[in-house]
């Protein structure tokens, strides 16, 4: 660990010297961007066939027919944005193939008028035990009763935290940002999902190195990392380095309101990039009107229930299934055949999102 910190400190110093002119957008530019955008409600998307982002994107399991069918259901409800996770390991093994598949995905989104929020790096891992090293090929089957039980981070523990490893992660980041720097399909870039969650790659030093590399690429779309924890050092970097601010919350309407007020005090656009957990008092009919009146785009977790088993709550143990019907699905709004989990929710969503 000490060697990793020394390596990251060296990288930090390197980029401090190399990126003196690189910086986040001004508040004026960020707010001008927001003024040009419609209000968007969207969803975090993992196809029903996939346990994680590798199974979503690698060639042997990528299923464009399923993706088009499910995204069409989402667009018919009225959603206009989709947040998707990108896998470092697939990029490393099959860069050109991954970009081809992403282009196909983007083509469907364009046709359906869905804007894309790509998530380039991710520190999350779940399951018992959690899988901290991602590998292409067959993925671990879902663990009965557990949400996201085979989710893997990107890059996870595949890349050593030394100068060369950090540069490799930056090459991966740069490749995405440069290729799609002017793409109209991209709404904004989410550079790192929940740093220091499980894989522990997203240290403050790493986060700074990621932002500096992203500033050097400087795509036309804004950059962000979501506030998700109470880590003061991480959040300080996020607040001072993001073009637009974003956050995750799975609480009730009052908690969402507090987060919005806290973040809008920074005088930058604010997006809620993850929300909606029924047993934690999320409520479409209360929360969506709040997001809209505050001009905060929002992306709920999940669309179609599938191999991520997002109907189960975070606190479930392996094999535990009881209580789901009583408390309600944790995430997702549709069964795998496209029928509604709750007809009343879909009726409200279609009416509200059509306004």
ZIRA-V736413 format. One record per pair of residues at least 6 apart in sequence whose C-alpha atoms are under 8 Angstrom apart, sorted by sequence separation. I is the first residue (numbers start at 1). J is the second residue. D is the distance in Angstrom with one decimal. If there is no record, write none. Layout:
BEGIN
((I J D) (I J D))
END
This chain:
BEGIN
((46 52 7.1) (49 55 7.9) (50 56 5.2) (55 61 5.7) (56 62 5.6) (109 115 6.7) (125 131 6.1) (142 148 7.7) (143 149 5.7) (159 165 5.5) (160 166 7.7) (180 186 7.7) (195 201 6.9) (196 202 5.1) (229 235 7.9) (239 245 6.9) (249 255 7.7) (264 270 6.5) (276 282 5.2) (291 297 6.6) (305 311 7.1) (334 340 4.6) (335 341 6.1) (340 346 6.7) (46 53 7.1) (49 56 7.5) (55 62 6.8) (56 63 7.8) (91 98 6.2) (109 116 7.4) (125 132 6.2) (142 149 5.6) (143 150 7.5) (159 166 7.9) (195 202 4.3) (196 203 6.3) (238 245 7.8) (249 256 6.6) (263 270 6.7) (275 282 7.8) (276 283 7.4) (291 298 6.9) (333 340 6.1) (334 341 5.2) (90 98 6.8) (142 150 6.0) (194 202 8.0) (195 203 6.8) (227 235 6.2) (302 310 7.4) (333 341 5.4) (47 56 6.6) (141 150 6.9) (159 168 7.9) (214 223 7.9) (312 321 7.6) (332 341 8.0) (333 342 7.1) (46 56 6.8) (106 116 7.6) (140 150 5.8) (159 169 7.8) (192 202 7.6) (260 270 7.3) (50 61 8.0) (139 150 7.4) (227 238 7.1) (226 238 7.4) (247 259 7.9) (312 324 6.8) (333 345 7.9) (225 238 6.1) (311 324 7.4) (333 346 7.7) (155 169 7.7) (224 238 7.5) (192 207 8.0) (127 143 7.2) (313 329 7.7) (49 66 8.0) (224 241 7.9) (225 242 6.6) (311 328 7.8) (312 329 6.4) (313 330 5.4) (134 152 5.8) (224 242 4.6) (245 263 7.1) (311 329 4.3) (312 330 5.7) (47 66 7.3) (127 146 6.9) (130 149 7.7) (131 150 6.9) (133 152 7.0) (134 153 6.8) (191 210 7.7) (223 242 5.8) (224 243 6.1) (226 245 7.0) (227 246 6.3) (228 247 5.9) (310 329 7.5) (311 330 4.8) (312 331 7.9) (47 67 6.2) (127 147 7.7) (130 150 7.5) (131 151 7.2) (132 152 6.1) (133 153 7.3) (134 154 7.3) (191 211 8.0) (223 243 5.3) (224 244 5.7) (225 245 7.3) (226 246 4.5) (227 247 4.5) (228 248 5.2) (310 330 6.3) (311 331 5.5) (126 147 7.9) (127 148 6.9) (128 149 7.4) (130 151 8.0) (131 152 5.7) (132 153 6.4) (134 155 7.1) (222 243 5.5) (223 244 6.5) (224 245 6.1) (225 246 6.5) (226 247 4.5) (227 248 6.3) (228 249 7.3) (310 331 5.3) (311 332 6.9) (126 148 6.1) (127 149 4.0) (130 152 7.9) (131 153 8.0) (133 155 7.7) (134 156 6.5) (222 244 6.5) (224 246 6.6) (225 247 8.0) (226 248 6.5) (310 332 6.6) (47 70 7.4) (126 149 5.2) (127 150 5.9) (133 156 5.4) (134 157 7.7) (245 268 6.6) (247 270 7.9) (249 272 7.5) (275 298 7.5) (126 150 6.3) (127 151 7.5) (132 156 5.5) (133 157 5.0) (134 158 6.8) (244 268 5.8) (245 269 6.1) (246 270 5.4) (247 271 6.6) (248 272 5.8) (250 274 7.5) (251 275 7.9) (272 296 6.7) (273 297 7.9) (274 298 7.1) (275 299 6.5) (276 300 5.3) (277 301 7.9) (125 150 7.6) (126 151 5.6) (132 157 5.9) (133 158 5.5) (243 268 7.7) (244 269 5.2) (245 270 4.8) (246 271 4.5) (247 272 5.0) (248 273 5.9) (249 274 6.3) (250 275 4.9) (251 276 7.8) (270 295 7.9) (271 296 5.1) (272 297 6.2) (273 298 5.7) (274 299 5.4) (275 300 4.7) (276 301 6.1) (125 151 5.4) (126 152 7.2) (244 270 6.1) (245 271 6.3) (246 272 5.4) (247 273 6.0) (248 274 4.7) (249 275 5.2) (250 276 5.5) (251 277 7.5) (270 296 5.6) (271 297 4.9) (272 298 4.6) (273 299 4.9) (274 300 5.4) (275 301 6.0) (124 151 7.4) (125 152 4.9) (207 234 7.9) (244 271 7.7) (246 273 6.2) (247 274 7.1) (248 275 6.1) (249 276 7.8) (250 277 5.6) (269 296 7.5) (270 297 7.4) (271 298 5.9) (272 299 6.3) (273 300 7.3) (274 301 5.8) (305 332 5.7) (124 152 6.6) (125 153 5.6) (252 280 6.6) (253 281 7.8) (303 331 7.9) (304 332 5.6) (305 333 7.3) (57 86 7.9) (124 153 5.2) (204 233 6.7) (208 237 7.1) (251 280 5.6) (252 281 4.9) (253 282 6.9) (302 331 5.8) (303 332 4.6) (304 333 6.2) (305 334 6.1) (306 335 7.8) (57 87 7.6) (123 153 5.0) (204 234 5.4) (207 237 7.6) (211 241 6.8) (250 280 6.6) (251 281 6.2) (252 282 5.0) (253 283 7.4) (301 331 6.0) (302 332 4.3) (303 333 5.4) (304 334 4.7) (305 335 5.4) (306 336 6.5) (122 153 5.2) (123 154 6.5) (203 234 7.5) (251 282 6.1) (252 283 7.3) (256 287 7.7) (301 332 6.7) (302 333 7.2) (303 334 6.1) (304 335 5.7) (305 336 5.9) (53 85 6.0) (58 90 6.1) (82 114 6.4) (84 116 7.4) (86 118 6.8) (88 120 7.9) (121 153 7.6) (122 154 4.9) (123 155 7.8) (189 221 6.9) (191 223 6.9) (193 225 6.7) (194 226 6.9) (250 282 6.8) (304 336 5.9) (53 86 6.4) (54 87 5.9) (57 90 7.4) (80 113 6.3) (81 114 4.8) (82 115 6.2) (83 116 5.9) (84 117 6.3) (85 118 6.1) (86 119 5.9) (87 120 7.4) (88 121 7.6) (121 154 5.2) (122 155 7.1) (123 156 6.5) (188 221 5.1) (189 222 6.3) (190 223 6.2) (191 224 6.2) (192 225 5.6) (193 226 6.7) (194 227 7.5) (204 237 7.2) (253 286 6.7) (257 290 7.6) (53 87 5.9) (80 114 4.5) (81 115 4.6) (82 116 5.1) (83 117 4.5) (84 118 5.2) (85 119 4.7) (86 120 5.3) (87 121 7.7) (120 154 7.7) (121 155 6.7) (122 156 7.7) (187 221 6.5) (188 222 5.0) (189 223 4.9) (190 224 5.1) (191 225 5.7) (192 226 7.7) (194 228 6.2) (253 287 5.7) (260 294 7.9) (279 313 7.9) (304 338 7.3) (54 89 7.7) (79 114 7.4) (80 115 6.2) (81 116 5.9) (82 117 6.1) (83 118 5.9) (84 119 5.9) (85 120 6.5) (86 121 7.2) (186 221 7.1) (187 222 7.9) (188 223 6.1) (189 224 6.2) (190 225 5.5) (194 229 8.0) (252 287 8.0) (43 79 7.4) (54 90 6.6) (81 117 7.4) (83 119 7.1) (85 121 7.7) (188 224 7.6) (190 226 7.5) (260 296 7.9) (42 79 5.0) (45 82 6.3) (75 112 6.3) (85 122 7.8) (173 210 7.8) (177 214 7.3) (181 218 7.5) (182 219 6.5) (253 290 8.0) (41 79 5.5) (42 80 5.5) (43 81 6.5) (44 82 5.8) (45 83 6.0) (46 84 7.1) (59 97 7.3) (67 105 7.7) (71 109 7.6) (75 113 7.7) (181 219 4.1) (182 220 5.6) (40 79 7.3) (41 80 6.0) (42 81 4.1) (43 82 5.2) (44 83 4.6) (45 84 5.6) (59 98 7.7) (62 101 8.0) (75 114 7.2) (170 209 7.9) (174 213 7.0) (178 217 6.2) (180 219 7.5) (181 220 5.7) (182 221 7.4) (40 80 5.7) (41 81 6.2) (42 82 5.4) (43 83 6.2) (44 84 6.1) (58 98 7.0) (64 104 7.8) (68 108 6.4) (72 112 6.8) (161 201 7.7) (166 206 7.6) (170 210 6.5) (173 213 7.9) (174 214 6.7) (177 217 6.5) (181 221 7.1) (40 81 6.3) (42 83 7.5) (57 98 6.8) (64 105 7.4) (71 112 7.8) (173 214 7.3) (177 218 7.6) (178 219 6.8) (157 199 6.6) (177 219 6.1) (93 136 7.7) (156 199 5.5) (170 213 6.5) (174 217 6.4) (57 101 7.2) (157 201 7.6) (57 102 8.0) (89 134 6.6) (156 201 6.8) (89 135 6.5) (90 136 6.4) (153 199 6.7) (89 136 6.5) (226 273 7.1) (279 327 5.6) (278 327 7.5) (279 328 6.4) (278 328 6.2) (279 329 7.6) (278 329 6.5) (279 330 6.2) (277 329 7.9) (278 330 5.3) (120 173 6.7) (277 330 4.9) (278 331 7.0) (276 330 7.9) (277 331 5.6) (276 331 6.6) (120 176 8.0) (284 345 7.2) (285 348 7.2) (89 154 7.2) (284 349 7.7) (88 154 5.4) (89 155 6.6) (132 198 7.6) (87 154 5.6) (88 155 5.2) (132 199 5.9) (86 154 7.6) (87 155 7.1) (118 186 7.5) (116 185 6.0) (117 186 6.1) (120 189 7.8) (123 192 7.7) (124 193 7.5) (115 185 5.6) (116 186 4.8) (117 187 5.7) (118 188 7.4) (119 189 6.6) (120 190 6.6) (121 191 6.0) (122 192 5.4) (123 193 6.4) (124 194 6.8) (114 185 7.9) (115 186 5.9) (116 187 5.6) (117 188 5.5) (118 189 5.6) (119 190 4.7) (120 191 5.2) (121 192 4.5) (122 193 4.5) (123 194 5.9) (124 195 7.9) (115 187 5.5) (116 188 7.5) (117 189 5.7) (118 190 6.0) (119 191 5.8) (120 192 6.1) (121 193 6.0) (122 194 6.5) (123 195 5.3) (125 197 7.8) (117 190 6.6) (118 191 8.0) (119 192 6.4) (120 193 7.9) (122 195 6.8) (123 196 6.1) (124 197 5.5) (125 198 5.7) (119 193 6.7) (123 197 5.5) (124 198 5.3) (125 199 6.9) (110 185 6.4) (123 198 5.7) (124 199 6.4) (109 185 7.5) (123 199 5.0) (60 137 7.9) (123 200 6.4) (58 136 7.4) (123 201 6.5) (58 137 7.9) (106 185 6.4) (123 202 6.8) (91 172 7.7) (54 136 6.7) (55 138 7.8) (55 139 7.0) (88 172 7.1) (54 139 8.0) (51 139 7.5) (51 141 7.4) (51 142 6.8) (52 148 7.5) (51 148 6.9) (51 149 7.7) (52 150 6.5) (53 151 7.6) (51 150 5.9) (52 151 4.9) (53 152 7.7) (51 151 6.5) (52 152 6.6) (11 163 6.3) (8 161 7.2) (10 163 7.5) (7 161 7.0) (8 162 6.7) (7 162 5.0) (8 163 6.8) (11 166 7.6) (7 163 5.5) (4 161 5.1) (151 308 7.9) (4 162 5.7) (8 166 7.6) (150 308 7.6) (3 162 7.6) (149 308 6.9) (148 308 4.6) (149 309 7.8) (147 308 6.0) (148 309 6.2) (147 309 5.0) (148 310 6.6) (146 309 6.7) (147 310 5.0) (145 309 7.5) (147 311 7.1) (142 307 6.5) (147 312 5.3) (142 308 7.0) (146 312 6.1) (147 313 6.4) (142 309 7.6) (145 312 6.4) (146 313 7.5) (147 314 6.3) (146 314 7.4) (147 316 7.8) (146 316 5.9) (145 316 6.6) (146 317 6.4) (145 317 6.6) (146 318 5.7) (145 318 5.3) (146 319 7.4) (144 318 5.9) (145 319 4.7) (146 320 7.7) (143 318 6.4) (144 319 4.9) (145 320 4.9) (143 319 7.4) (144 320 7.4) (145 321 5.3) (23 212 7.7) (22 212 6.9) (83 273 7.8) (128 318 7.7) (24 215 7.0) (23 215 6.2) (30 222 7.6) (12 205 6.4) (19 212 6.4) (22 215 5.4) (12 206 7.9) (15 209 6.7) (22 216 6.2) (9 205 6.7) (12 208 7.1) (19 215 8.0) (8 205 5.9) (12 209 6.0) (15 212 6.6) (19 216 7.0) (25 222 7.9) (8 206 6.5) (11 209 7.0) (15 213 7.9) (30 243 6.2) (30 244 6.4) (24 240 7.9) (27 243 7.8) (83 299 7.2) (24 241 5.7) (25 242 7.9) (26 243 7.5) (82 299 7.4) (23 241 7.3) (24 242 6.1) (25 243 5.1) (81 299 7.4) (24 243 5.2) (74 303 7.1) (44 274 7.4) (70 304 7.1) (34 269 6.4) (31 268 6.1) (30 268 6.3) (31 269 6.0) (30 269 6.6) (27 267 6.6) (27 268 5.7) (39 292 6.8) (42 297 7.9) (43 298 7.8) (44 299 6.1) (39 295 6.5) (41 297 5.7) (42 298 6.1) (43 299 4.4) (44 300 6.1) (45 301 7.5) (46 302 7.2) (48 304 6.0) (50 306 7.4) (51 307 5.0) (52 308 7.0) (39 296 7.3) (40 297 5.0) (41 298 5.0) (42 299 4.4) (43 300 4.6) (44 301 4.9) (45 302 5.7) (46 303 8.0) (47 304 7.1) (48 305 5.9) (49 306 6.3) (50 307 5.7) (51 308 4.8) (39 297 5.8) (40 298 6.7) (41 299 5.9) (42 300 6.4) (43 301 5.7) (44 302 5.2) (45 303 6.5) (48 306 4.0) (49 307 6.0) (50 308 6.9) (41 300 8.0) (43 302 5.8) (44 303 7.3) (47 306 7.3) (48 307 5.7) (43 303 6.4) (48 308 7.4) (46 308 7.8) (73 338 6.9) (70 338 7.5) (77 346 7.0) (78 349 7.2) (77 349 6.5) (78 350 5.8) (77 350 5.0) (76 350 7.8) (79 353 7.0) (78 353 5.2) (77 353 7.6) (78 354 6.2) (48 336 6.6) (41 353 7.7))
END
